[in-house]
Amino acid sequence: MEQVYVKKTMYINSNYIKKALKILDAKTEKEAVNKALDIIVEEDEIIKAHKEIGGTNSIEQVYK
């Protein structure tokens, strides 16, 4: 997927950012947010593939 970046101004839970920085070993908040979004998109693709082969979707329930 082509990477196109857009500038956004938003309020984000600072505790989540601090945890994401550590968990994702990110150097900046922007890097942490982008890595977290990458993970979510990849997980969605995995869930869709899993459904196509007849698996259950219990992981998906976490995001809804």
C-alpha positions as protocol buffer text, in pm:
chain_id: "A"
residue {
  index: 1
  type: MET
  ca { x: 0 y: 0 z: 0 }
}
residue {
  index: 2
  type: GLU
  ca { x: 131 y: 344 z: -93 }
}
residue {
  index: 3
  type: GLN
  ca { x: 218 y: 557 z: 207 }
}
residue {
  index: 4
  type: VAL
  ca { x: 53 y: 896 z: 198 }
}
residue {
  index: 5
  type: TYR
  ca { x: 77 y: 1107 z: 509 }
}
residue {
  index: 6
  type: VAL
  ca { x: -167 y: 1373 z: 626 }
}
residue {
  index: 7
  type: LYS
  ca { x: -125 y: 1622 z: 908 }
}
residue {
  index: 8
  type: LYS
  ca { x: -377 y: 1578 z: 1192 }
}
residue {
  index: 9
  type: THR
  ca { x: -428 y: 1765 z: 1516 }
}
residue {
  index: 10
  type: MET
  ca { x: -605 y: 1559 z: 1781 }
}
residue {
  index: 11
  type: TYR
  ca { x: -621 y: 1481 z: 2149 }
}
residue {
  index: 12
  type: ILE
  ca { x: -477 y: 1139 z: 2233 }
}
residue {
  index: 13
  type: ASN
  ca { x: -463 y: 968 z: 2573 }
}
residue {
  index: 14
  type: SER
  ca { x: -110 y: 1044 z: 2699 }
}
residue {
  index: 15
  type: ASN
  ca { x: -95 y: 720 z: 2899 }
}
residue {
  index: 16
  type: TYR
  ca { x: -157 y: 521 z: 2580 }
}
residue {
  index: 17
  type: ILE
  ca { x: 112 y: 714 z: 2398 }
}
residue {
  index: 18
  type: LYS
  ca { x: 365 y: 648 z: 2676 }
}
residue {
  index: 19
  type: LYS
  ca { x: 282 y: 276 z: 2674 }
}
residue {
  index: 20
  type: ALA
  ca { x: 291 y: 259 z: 2294 }
}
residue {
  index: 21
  type: LEU
  ca { x: 635 y: 424 z: 2288 }
}
residue {
  index: 22
  type: LYS
  ca { x: 769 y: 150 z: 2515 }
}
residue {
  index: 23
  type: ILE
  ca { x: 583 y: -144 z: 2363 }
}
residue {
  index: 24
  type: LEU
  ca { x: 666 y: -51 z: 2005 }
}
residue {
  index: 25
  type: ASP
  ca { x: 1017 y: 70 z: 2084 }
}
residue {
  index: 26
  type: ALA
  ca { x: 934 y: 395 z: 1905 }
}
residue {
  index: 27
  type: LYS
  ca { x: 1152 y: 702 z: 1928 }
}
residue {
  index: 28
  type: THR
  ca { x: 875 y: 956 z: 1868 }
}
residue {
  index: 29
  type: GLU
  ca { x: 503 y: 978 z: 1935 }
}
residue {
  index: 30
  type: LYS
  ca { x: 439 y: 1001 z: 1562 }
}
residue {
  index: 31
  type: GLU
  ca { x: 632 y: 679 z: 1505 }
}
residue {
  index: 32
  type: ALA
  ca { x: 437 y: 506 z: 1784 }
}
residue {
  index: 33
  type: VAL
  ca { x: 101 y: 608 z: 1640 }
}
residue {
  index: 34
  type: ASN
  ca { x: 200 y: 502 z: 1287 }
}
residue {
  index: 35
  type: LYS
  ca { x: 329 y: 164 z: 1409 }
}
residue {
  index: 36
  type: ALA
  ca { x: 12 y: 106 z: 1609 }
}
residue {
  index: 37
  type: LEU
  ca { x: -204 y: 186 z: 1306 }
}
residue {
  index: 38
  type: ASP
  ca { x: 7 y: -48 z: 1093 }
}
residue {
  index: 39
  type: ILE
  ca { x: -56 y: -328 z: 1343 }
}
residue {
  index: 40
  type: ILE
  ca { x: -432 y: -269 z: 1338 }
}
residue {
  index: 41
  type: VAL
  ca { x: -445 y: -276 z: 957 }
}
residue {
  index: 42
  type: GLU
  ca { x: -237 y: -596 z: 946 }
}
residue {
  index: 43
  type: GLU
  ca { x: -456 y: -761 z: 1211 }
}
residue {
  index: 44
  type: ASP
  ca { x: -766 y: -678 z: 1008 }
}
residue {
  index: 45
  type: GLU
  ca { x: -614 y: -847 z: 702 }
}
residue {
  index: 46
  type: ILE
  ca { x: -529 y: -1155 z: 911 }
}
residue {
  index: 47
  type: ILE
  ca { x: -883 y: -1170 z: 1051 }
}
residue {
  index: 48
  type: LYS
  ca { x: -1036 y: -1143 z: 703 }
}
residue {
  index: 49
  type: ALA
  ca { x: -811 y: -1422 z: 570 }
}
residue {
  index: 50
  type: HIS
  ca { x: -896 y: -1635 z: 873 }
}
residue {
  index: 51
  type: LYS
  ca { x: -1269 y: -1591 z: 807 }
}
residue {
  index: 52
  type: GLU
  ca { x: -1224 y: -1685 z: 441 }
}
residue {
  index: 53
  type: ILE
  ca { x: -1078 y: -2022 z: 538 }
}
residue {
  index: 54
  type: GLY
  ca { x: -1356 y: -2086 z: 788 }
}
residue {
  index: 55
  type: GLY
  ca { x: -1190 y: -1987 z: 1114 }
}
residue {
  index: 56
  type: THR
  ca { x: -1352 y: -1813 z: 1407 }
}
residue {
  index: 57
  type: ASN
  ca { x: -1321 y: -1441 z: 1463 }
}
residue {
  index: 58
  type: SER
  ca { x: -1272 y: -1410 z: 1837 }
}
residue {
  index: 59
  type: ILE
  ca { x: -976 y: -1173 z: 1794 }
}
residue {
  index: 60
  type: GLU
  ca { x: -1192 y: -926 z: 1603 }
}
residue {
  index: 61
  type: GLN
  ca { x: -1417 y: -877 z: 1904 }
}
residue {
  index: 62
  type: VAL
  ca { x: -1134 y: -688 z: 2079 }
}
residue {
  index: 63
  type: TYR
  ca { x: -1158 y: -403 z: 1828 }
}
residue {
  index: 64
  type: LYS
  ca { x: -1534 y: -362 z: 1828 }
}
